[in-house]
């Protein structure tokens, strides 16, 4: 099961109160509600990018509901390293997304959205990943409706993507680390999250397994078999 997070894809979109709708914690409450409504028996929750943050929030809020997590970056432990010059050359989009300007030049404009998406899909992906026109067309179709793009970046505007949050992230007491078993698939060509940033995971997770994978930022798209195999292993089954 792959639900659309609120504000993404074909999900409902509400612009009037993004602070309650689209933060990682709010998204996690929606996923928790879905697990309970469908009466799922401790599923494995996987995610990357904002989905990784949401999955971590689910495990913090209701560890009893999930069997394990399978995650790709972002992960905690980046800290002050996000302020280095090489990192800031990649993370410029975080403050950019907080400007009203971004709504005026991209939201509701299909060709601008197409250029925006193509940039990130090609720049953030690994050297072997091919971005097809069909893929771009699909993403534009679900993102170019007026208001859709602005809603989709609301999680950056309510703090999930704030540099200050990353820099000031507190290290929990060892007894307060997330105890749910976690498999981390860390790609070796992600310009946002270099592999060196995987060195502090055990400060935040009590039971974590790190696996290096080929590719860039879009791990489930670029390495679907490896991601599915990690989910199956965490669930105690075999990937098919």
PyMOL commands that set and color helices and strands:
alter all, ss='L'
color gray80, all
select helices_A, chain A and resi 18-21+24-37+50-61+63-65+79-83+85-88+92-97+100-106+110-124+133-143+148-152+154-157+163-167+174-176+195-198+201-203+219-222+224-235
alter helices_A, ss='H'
color red, helices_A
select strands_A, chain A and resi 43-47+66-71+181-187+208-213
alter strands_A, ss='S'
color yellow, strands_A
deselect
rebuild
show_as cartoon
